[in-house]
Amino acid sequence: MKTLYFTATGNSLYVAKSIGGELLSIPQMVKEGIYEFTDEKIGIVIPLHAWSVPPFIVDFLKKAMFNCDYLFAVITYGIYSGAVASHLTAIADEEGYKFSYISRIKMVDNYLPTFDMKKEVEKEGKKEIEHHLRSIISDISSSKEGTLKETVLDKAAMNYMLKRGNKPFNKKRLKVHAAGEGIDNYLYVEDSCIQCGVCASVCPVGNIRMDEKTGKIALDDRCFMCFACIHHCPSNAIHIRGEVNSIRFRNSHIRLNEIVKANNQM
Ligand SMILES: Cc1cc2nc3c(=O)[nH]c(=O)nc-3n(C[C@H](O)[C@H](O)[C@H](O)COP(=O)(O)O)c2cc1C
């Protein structure tokens, strides 16, 4: 079994590790130009962004070829998963493959623009993650087939988000453009930055570099707002304008070096 995953803060990596198989990081596959996978069972474990599949994963799934008898997807999310299964199914239909099984698991919501990470972590116990994880693992090992039931309203919500272009929401209604554009309006780096390079090494799209002139980090235009750079900054120097507070999150089972290994594009 091969388990492909993408993670910003470790939730999806924890789920992928728990499911098992040969773990393959999607950012590393993209970096190496590997898009064809062959095995009896193949799965993807990814976070949900904006009630749908994150754009970086959409691009990957559009290029991928899965040679297998059983293709599964597990989506990690925080509160509401919109119509993510319909989105995955539509991508697969377009590309000529089919998911045998799509499930989801509620975990800590890492969406910094609107949530207080301390409060989100406090809610973790109520989400009964281990219980749901055991049931998903059992489904996959018995090759259970099926997808999520999503309503017309879920689909309308997702389509609204897709049209909106994954722009972040927050209380101050900042003038922010679609992911990638005008990122400097949105993120800022404090002088406490020690230029350690962790932000660059956890960025799954290699969007962060050191600006030799200013000696500060600089962002290019490929950001799709996973917030890995912000959550893992050792000096807590990267911020979102209008964020609730400076508390950050990493899944308690996952170490920083695992995120670096998964996402590093350098
Ligand atoms: C840009 C962005 C958008 C998100 N949108 C949603 C959402 O619409 N609904 C939801 O329940 N969780 C949402 N989340 C929360 C993540 O899906 C959730 O925390 C996920 O488990 C993170 O996985 P990771 O640690 O593997 O990156 C969002 C997170 C980010 C960064």
PDBQT file of the ligand as one rigid body, heavy atoms in Angstrom, charges set to zero:
ROOT
HETATM    1  C1  LIG A 301      -6.287  27.856   4.414  1.00  0.00    +0.000 C 
HETATM    2  C2  LIG A 301      -7.028  26.894   5.292  1.00  0.00    +0.000 A 
HETATM    3  C3  LIG A 301      -8.381  26.713   5.107  1.00  0.00    +0.000 A 
HETATM    4  C4  LIG A 301      -9.086  25.826   5.925  1.00  0.00    +0.000 A 
HETATM    5  N1  LIG A 301     -10.414  25.656   5.700  1.00  0.00    +0.000 NA
HETATM    6  C5  LIG A 301     -11.122  24.812   6.470  1.00  0.00    +0.000 A 
HETATM    7  C6  LIG A 301     -12.525  24.644   6.243  1.00  0.00    +0.000 A 
HETATM    8  O1  LIG A 301     -13.110  25.198   5.319  1.00  0.00    +0.000 OA
HETATM    9  N2  LIG A 301     -13.197  23.833   7.082  1.00  0.00    +0.000 N 
HETATM   10  C7  LIG A 301     -12.585  23.158   8.112  1.00  0.00    +0.000 A 
HETATM   11  O2  LIG A 301     -13.262  22.432   8.832  1.00  0.00    +0.000 OA
HETATM   12  N3  LIG A 301     -11.256  23.277   8.330  1.00  0.00    +0.000 NA
HETATM   13  C8  LIG A 301     -10.504  24.076   7.541  1.00  0.00    +0.000 A 
HETATM   14  N4  LIG A 301      -9.159  24.233   7.752  1.00  0.00    +0.000 N 
HETATM   15  C9  LIG A 301      -8.500  23.459   8.833  1.00  0.00    +0.000 C 
HETATM   16  C10 LIG A 301      -7.694  22.275   8.330  1.00  0.00    +0.000 C 
HETATM   17  O3  LIG A 301      -8.400  21.567   7.327  1.00  0.00    +0.000 OA
HETATM   18  C11 LIG A 301      -7.348  21.277   9.462  1.00  0.00    +0.000 C 
HETATM   19  O4  LIG A 301      -6.821  21.900  10.575  1.00  0.00    +0.000 OA
HETATM   20  C12 LIG A 301      -6.405  20.191   8.941  1.00  0.00    +0.000 C 
HETATM   21  O5  LIG A 301      -6.496  19.066   9.780  1.00  0.00    +0.000 OA
HETATM   22  C13 LIG A 301      -4.967  20.640   8.887  1.00  0.00    +0.000 C 
HETATM   23  O6  LIG A 301      -4.184  19.549   8.464  1.00  0.00    +0.000 OA
HETATM   24  P1  LIG A 301      -2.594  19.543   8.475  1.00  0.00    +0.000 P 
HETATM   25  O7  LIG A 301      -2.158  19.709   9.910  1.00  0.00    +0.000 OA
HETATM   26  O8  LIG A 301      -2.224  18.211   7.935  1.00  0.00    +0.000 OA
HETATM   27  O9  LIG A 301      -2.145  20.656   7.601  1.00  0.00    +0.000 OA
HETATM   28  C14 LIG A 301      -8.418  25.097   6.957  1.00  0.00    +0.000 A 
HETATM   29  C15 LIG A 301      -7.053  25.305   7.142  1.00  0.00    +0.000 A 
HETATM   30  C16 LIG A 301      -6.349  26.187   6.329  1.00  0.00    +0.000 A 
HETATM   31  C17 LIG A 301      -4.884  26.385   6.561  1.00  0.00    +0.000 C 
ENDROOT
TORSDOF 0
